Amino acid sequence: MSTNIPNEKGTPQSRTYTVNDIAAILGIGRASAYKLANSGLFKTIRIGNMIRISRKSFEDWLKMEGIDD
């Protein structure tokens, strides 16, 4: 089962973000992004010591916070 879904251009798009991804999206540091990822505000998946954040859950949170573009 693939974890990629096509975007508007038909290229695969990951269903998860990394901590570095959310740090870049929000313009915050990695330490703050890790705190946010561990806060329970959106769904996360741990794979060993890696954290993956559900794209849908994160984007829904952005909308609720009024941060989305």
Residue, then its C-alpha position, 0 to 999 in steps of 0.5 A: m500500500s502506497t503512502n503517496i497520493p497524487n497532487e493536482k499535477g499528478t505527481p505523488q504527494s506524501r500523506t505525511y510531513t516530517v518535523n522539518d517540513i512543519a518547521a519550514i511551513l510555520g517558520i519556526g525552529r526544529a526544537s519548537a516543531y518537535k514540541l508542537a509535534n509532541s503536543g497532541l494537537f494533531k496526529t503523529i506516527r512514530i517510526g523508531n525515533m522518527i516522527r511523521i505528522s499526518r498531512k490532513s490532521f496538520e492542515d486541518w489544525l492550520k485551518m482551525e488556527g487560521i494560519d493556512d494561506 
